Amino acid sequence: MKIVHLSLHDRYGGACIAAYRQHTALRQAGVDSQMWVRFKVTNDPHVNAYTPFPGPLVRAKRIFNRYFLRYQHKKFVRQGVFLDDRSEHGGIELVMMPAADVVNVQSFWKFIHLPSLLKSIPASVPVVITMHEMAPFTGGCDYAGNCSRFQQQCGNCPLMGGASEVDLSRRSWQRKFAVYHSRPAGKIHFVADSHWLAAEAKRSGLLAGLPVSVIHYGLDTEVYRPMDRAFARTVLGIPVAVPVVSFAAANVDDRRKGVRHLIEAIQSMTVKPFLLTWGRNFPPMLGSIAHRHLGNIESEHMMSLAYNATDVFVMSSLEEAFGQTALEAIACGTPVAAFAAGGIPDIVRHEQTGLLASVADSRQLSAAIARILGDRDLWNRLSLGGRKWALEEFTMELNARRHLELYHSLLHNVV
């Protein structure tokens, strides 16, 4: 069986990292797994990068498409993320795509032209769409917030000021509906990374009658494992004798990641812990908080060291489909204090692997952090519980086995 995963990158950003881990897990299980990406970061020979055709006409068309899409996106009137189902490549990126028995669509935005993809794949080839955020079942927003228009046909999109019923979100919704429902029965399947995301997907009229499953991400629990914490702090130059909390995100100052609430939580504490952060962009509003920002960490071994240098990892996301950093933390035996947003409770089980606070409630978050730091018996129980939960539910082997079961069921479902 040959699986081809479609992704913008192989290892850059949470969704693409999850896709690459899935690819790696399948290869370790003996499966012929390949990736078809626009930008290759690793030296993995089983990752194939698309190089745009150099011809002047093809290049001119790509440039025109790029600026046309940018023009449409400029209509957005407030900050937000809109993930278009189209791309500047317009389908030509599929010409050299490796053949596959199963196509697994991952974080494809800005690379794959989805309507062309689903029209070009033979009817006998199953398509699995892994949902890393809400965009596969909305008109394009990655997180809908309080908007429920994706349950119908979108339109009047708040991202665009709600100025038109038939706007970009409505047209995107309708294109997706047409190509999703044109696939033969049993040959398209949607996979959510959390129970929350699956529940949201099932509310969408876009996926009406289409199957949705939950398969949690996996990670290498030999890399992400507990180690000597004093040693980890010494290596990173972190004070050994003070409480340390940490925060990490692909983009640290992304509003959705809630760093403002973390800072408010620390500032309200009587004894303020040392703050360790990593990711792109320096976190704002740090003020007088003792801190160190490690920048963007590429090495998973270095990230494991950072989690082990920490007493509490804080996940203050206001919206989150899964929460991969929380998973990495508990695998290292580091308790997590988090908002109970989206899919985070799949990882942070209250009083078992960490403590949960009401979304956007900085005082509750502060109390959760202080409680873990101040109660060593609780810390030990959460640390052991987190490691145990990671080994039970989030290993690479389990992720591969669940995907293989899904792939086989789709292949044997004769059209």
N, C-alpha and C positions, 0 to 999 in steps of 0.2 A: 504494500500500500504506500503510495506517495502522497504526501501532504504538502501543499504550498500555502504559506502564510503571506498575506499582503499587508505591508506596513510602511509608513513613511520612513522610519529609521529602524535599525535593529536594536540599538541600545542608546536611547536618548529620550528622557521623559518617562514617567511612570507607566503609561499604557504600552509604549514600545518595549520597555524593559520587561514587562509582564509577558508580552508576545515572544520576546527572545527566550525567556525562561521556559515558556511552554514548548517552543521549538527545541531547546536543549534537552528538556525532559523527554520528549518523544525520541530524539536521537539516542539518548541513553537507554531507552527501552527497545532499541533496535529498529525503529521506524525510519523510513526514508523521508525525513522532514527537510524542506527547503524554505527559504524566505525570499520574497521578491520585494525589494525596497527601493526607495528613491535615493536615500543617503545611507551609505554603509559606514559604520563606526568600528566594528570588530574586524579581526582577520579570519573570521570563520569562513572556510571555503564553501560552506553550504548556504551562505547568504549571497544572493545575487543582486547586484545593484543595476538599476536601469540608467542608461546613459541616453539622453535625448538625441534623436536623429539630427545630424548636422546640416541637412539640406536647408537652403534659404527659405523655401516655401513653408516647410514644416516649422522652422524657427519663427517665421513671421506669424504663422497662425497661433503658435504657442504664446508669443508675446501679446498678440491681440486678445486672446482668451484671458491672459493674466490681467491685463488692464481693464477688460470688460467686467471680470469678476470683482476687481477692486472697486470699480465705479459703482457696481450694485451694492457692495458692502458699505460704501460711504454713506448710505442712507440711514445707517444706524444712528440713533440720536442719544443713546446712553451707553455707558461701558458695559460690555458683555462679550461673550464668545459665540460666534456664529460659525458653524462648521458646514461648509457647502458640500453637497453630494456630488458636485462636479469638480473638475480640475482643469488647469490650463492645458494639460496634455490631450484632453478631449477623447481619450480612448486609444490613442496610438501607443500609449505605454503598455498596452496589453499584447501587442504583436509579438514581442519577444519573451513574454511571461512563460516560465516553465510549465509543461503539461503536468496535470495532477489527477489523482483519483478523487481527492477531496480538496476543495479550495476553502481555506479558513481566512476570512476577511477580518483583519485586526484594526489597528489605528491607521486607517488609510487616507485620512483627510489631507487635502492639498497634493495628493499623489494620484490616486485612482479615481477615474471617472465612473462612479457607481452605476449609472444607467447603462453605459456601454459594457461594463463588466458583466452584469447580470443577464444582459441580452446575448453576450458572446459565449458564455459558458454552456457547453452542451447540456441538454435536459437530463442526461443520465448521470451527470457529475453533481454530487451533493455540494451545497454551499452552507458553510457555517459562518455566521456573523457574530463575532465576539464583541459584546458591548462593554466598553470601558467607561462610558458615560451615557447620557440620555440621547445624544444626537441621532443614533440610528432609528429612534422611534419618535422623534420630534421633527418639526420643520427645519431644525438646524441648531437650536440652542443646546449647549452642552449640559446645562442645568436649568430646569424650568422655573425654579423657585416657587413662587405662589401661583404661577400661571398654569392653568389646566387646559389651555386651548389645544394642546397636542392630543387630547382625548377625542377631539373632533377632527378638524382639518387644519389647525393653526389659522393663520391669517390675523390681521390686526395685531401683529406681533409687538409686544411691549419694547423689544429691542429696537424696533423701528418707529416707535412712537404711536403705534396703533392707528396709523393714518389710513390704511387701506385693508379691506377684507381680502382682496386677491393680491397679496404682496409676495415678497421673496420666500417667506416661510410657507405660505400656502402652496406656491408652485413647487417648492422642494418637497413638501409633504406629499403632494399628488404624484410627483415623479417616483418617489420611493414606493408609494403604495402600488403604482402600476407595475414596477419591476419586481417587487417582492411577491406580489400575487400572480405574476406571470410564470413563476417557477412551478414545476410539477409538484403535486402533493407529496410530502415526505422527502423532498429534495432541498429544502431550505430550513435551517434551524437557527434559532437565536440563543446565545449563551450569555447569561449575566454573571458578573463577578461577585454579586451579593444578593441576598434575598430581597433587600430593599429595591435594588435596581430591577430585579425580575418582577416585583409587584408593580412598579411604575410602568414597566414595559407592557404588562398585561392590561393596564388601564388605557393604553393608547389604541385609538381606532386604526392606526397605521398597521398594527400587528394582529388585527382581529382574525382569529382562526388559525394563526401561525404558532408553532410550538416554541416555548421558551423554557430553558433549563438554567439551573445554577451550578456552575463549576468554579470553585474558589481558585485563586491564584496559588501557585506553589513557589517555593524558594529552596535554595540549597542550605539545609539545616546544619551542614558541616562547616559552611562558611559563616553563616549567622548562628553563632553559638555563644554560650556564656564563656567568659575568660576572666583572668585576673583584672579586677577593676583598677587597682592602684597602678598596675603596669600600663593599662590603657591610658590612664590620665597622664602618667609620666611621659609616655611617647608623644602625646598631643600637647603637652605643656599646660595641662589643666590642674588647678589646685587640688591636692589630694585630700585635704582635711576639711573641705567645705561641701555642703550639699550642691549637687549639679542637676539642673534640668536641661533638656535639649528640645530642639524644634528643627524640622527639616522639611523642605519642599523643593520641587523642581524650580519654582519661582517663589522665593521667600516672601516677597512683598505682594503676592497675589492676594487681593482682598478676600477671595473665597477661602483662603487658607487660614484666615483669622488671626494673623500675628498680632494685631492690635489688642485682641482679647487676651492673648497670652501675656503681653506686656502689662496690661491692666491688672491681670491676676497676680503677677510678680510684684508689681508696685504696691499692691494692697497687703502684701505679706509682712508680718512683723520682722521676721528673719528672712532676708531676701537671698535666694540661692544664686549661684553662678549660672549664667545662661550660655549654652553651647548651641550654635546654629550652623547649618550648612545648606547649600543650594545656590542657585543663581541669584544675583542681586543682594546687596547688603540690606538687612532688615531695618526698616525705619523706626523712629520713635524710641530708640533704646535708652536715650537719656543717660542717667547715672547708673544704670544696671551694669554690674560687672559681667562681662561677656567676652566670647571669642567667636568669630565667624570664620569657618574653615573654607568658605568658597564652595565651588561646585566639585564634588567628589566623584570621580569616575570609578575608582577601585572598590569592589564590593568588600574586599578584606579591610580596607580603610574605613568603610562605612560601619562594618561590624565592630571595629575598634572604637569608633565614635559612640555607638550605642552602648558599648561596655564601659565607656568613661562616664556614663550617666546614671543618676539615681532614678530619675523619672523622665520618660519621654512624653512630651505634651503634643496632642493632636487637636488643635483648636479650629479645625475646618468647620465652616458653616454649612457647606454642602460637600458630600463626598460619596462617590459610588462604592468605594471599597476601603482604601486606606492602607496602601502598601507599606508606608513607613511604619505604621503601627504594627504590622505583621513582622517586619524586620526587627523591631524593638523586642517584641515578646519572644521571638526565636532566640534572641540574645539574653533572655531572662530579665529584661528591663521592664518593670511595670509601666503602664500607660495611663495618663489622665487625659480624658478626651471629652469633647461634646458628643452627645448621642445623635450624630447627624448621619443620615443616609445608611450606608452599609458598614459603618464603623462598629456597631454592636456585634457584627459577625466575628470580629476579631477581639474587641475589647469587651469581654464579658464581665459585667459589673460584679465586683467583689471576688472575681476568680482570676482574671488576667490583668485587671486594672480597675479604675473607677470612672464612671460616666457622670457628666454634668449636663444640665439642660442647655440646648443650643443657644449660644451668644450670651450666656450668663457667666460673666467673668468672675463674679464672687463665688459661685459654685465651683468653678474651675480652680480658683485659688484655694478653696477649702479642700478639694480633692488632692491637689499637689501637696499641701501642707500635711494632710492626713497620711499620705504615703511616706513622706519624708520623716514624719514624727513617730511612726509606729513600725519598729523593726520587725515584729512578728508578722504584721500585715505585709510589709515589703517582701519578706521571705515567702509568704504564702502566694502572693501575686506573681513573684518571680518564677517559682516552681510551676504554678498553674499556667503561666504564659508559655513557658518552654514545653510543657506537656501538651497544651492545646496546639501549638505549632507542629509538633511531631505527629499528632493524631489527625490533623485536618489539612495541613498546608505544605506537605512535602512535595518535591518534584515528582516522585514516583506515583503518588496518589493523583496528582494533576494529570500525568500522562495516562494513567489507567482509565480515569473517567473520560478523557477525551477519546481514547481509543474505543471505549464502549460506545460512545456516541457516533464516531465515524463508522464503525462496523454496522451499527443499526441503520444508518442512513444508506450505506452501500447495499445492504441486503433488502432495502425497501424498494422493490421492483416497480418502476413506473408503469 
